[in-house]
């Protein structure tokens, strides 16, 4: 059965390319540019992975992360980030303990490498 | 500081107080000392006077005793007992006179009827003259005749007008006890006085007085009062002319009255401001009160000492005053020095504080700058990496999806321009900061420029789903400005794209006008307005509120406007009809007015 991934990114082009790369690999992808809409339409116990843009104008990726975790405690997540400093900057506010660094996928990243990282994260046993 | 200001006065007051106490104490102490010294000196004068008067009294008593003894030894002589009026008897008298001639004038023999038999050392002629002279009325005859005892006279003026004292002894027949006459010795009071004077200790500054027991003056200086009654008018009027105050006369008279009762004593009399001690002692001859001797001594030493002490007192008072003045001056100097020091310290402290504050401020600014730098790196990296990622993603996908080739190519181009814009912005900032921003000034028709730009942005808005209208009313007046056309375009574009970015729905109104010799361009939107946190540093670097922006746009715009000699400012609109929004305005110099007017006329003519 195909794995389902939710992509949330305010940048249309990032959204489009990531979605296309994942769909080409056979994933079922939902994508949103507005994290508020994404939360409204979030389906608990449905997604295998949620890929979150760390920096969005409507809502920070980390706030969105908490929203998602409140709805679906077990869902796997990772961040797509263009910032230089992410985990250090936000860990105290958002996470009780620092998240594993491989939760952060730094862009720019080649499509193949992006897929590898995503598959790694999904393969990890919690 | 208040305490410091008050304490010098307190300390000065304490110094003055101590000095005052010291001067009072010193003054009192020197008065005490001077009184004590004066007392000691006076005591010395008194005891000296007593010693002198006692010594003189003893001498005088002894002399008179001798005279008395010589007289007494005459009476049992057979020559005299038997009335042998012959030379051998007279020799007895002569020899006695010779032995006491420093005191006695003569020794005299009176017969039982009081007539002169012999006076010592008479020559033939005087013998003839005085022999048989009747002196039977004189007390020196009558008293021994009646009492058969020795007689010591009071002062008597003799027949030769010389005042004398007399000592007489009766001649009593040793077997029958019959009175046979008297032997008399006459003592000239002047001689007596001189004798006393010679006996006085020469360095003892004193005068002598001698009274007989009835108060008759026997010796005094001046001698003209000899023979006068001491309480008589003549002497008393002399006293009242000499002695001040009158109480001193009363005191002196009382002293004399006491002395005339045969007492020994001493008393102080104040005469014309000078203290004198009068010591007195009776002269006794064979136990009988005969005369009273007085010695008066001035308290010169005491007065001198007193003057010296007064001088010392004034001197020490002056010294204390000088010390006090010096202490006050020193205290004053110390305080003013202290004050100056305090002022210097305060100034330095203030300087240090200012330096500290400015350092702290600089540090704070550095921190802010650091934070902004960090923010810029975050933003810039996001701004660079996002389009890079898009380009990277599309360029790989384009091969896999030839059917989406057009769309993807366009997306790649869009992201490439986004990267280019960012690159330009960063380059502009570098130019601004290195002051190498160059303007290519030319005449620019502002109306046209704005109209064209608005047209472009209207097309841009159509591509988004936003419901935004750009309002721009065409002007009658042609506004020409002196500007770099590309840079001016950059400023207006920045204002418009900001407005479009932050406005979800509403209107953007753009106006241009001429005011105070400058062109003003305003952009008013109905967006959320400028964040109050951002507002103070709106035109500074990295002041960004959007999630997709470097925060460089307005900084670059401001620098461009200012490079043209204009100004740029922002206001948040008053909240009306639930629409807030912000207005940004900038000014830019007009092209030369004359030409502008010409062109205006030309266009009207057309």
Interface residues (C-beta under 8 A of the other chain):
Chain A: X10 X11 X13 X14 X16 X17 X18 X20 X21 X24 X55 X56 X57 X82 X83 X84 X85 X106 X107 X108 X109 X110 X111
Chain B: X374 X377 X378 X381 X382 X384 X385 X386 X387 X388 X389 X390 X392 X393 X394 X396 X397 X400 X401 X411 X414 X415 X546 X547 X548
